[in-house]
């Protein structure tokens, strides 16, 4: 008997990232190292580090998802409140 999370429906993960994000981070780091070595240009490695931070996943939600939802809650979507007086 083999045990796998969510009956083989869970996304593949490695450490705190999904496998797609690990691939993007790997390619980004490779290009960043080349840019740093040849051009002495730090922006690609900073962008890769920010992407790696924002895609960290805890309990099926990433830091980026949390920031997007917080922005939508406070600024993006109008909140509707229903006031009722209990008698």
LINRA-V332905 format. One line per field, one symbol per residue. ss: DSSP state (2 for helix, 1 for strand, 0 for the rest). psi: psi as a letter, one per 40 degrees, with the letter a starting at -180 (. if undefined). A space follows every 10 residues. Layout:
ss->???
psi->???
This chain:
ss->0000222200 0011001122 2222222222 2222222220 0022222222 2222001100 1122222222 2222220000 0000000
psi->hhhhhfffei ihihbeiidd dddddddddd ddddddddef hedddddddd dddeehhhfe hidddddddd ddddddihhh hhhhhh.
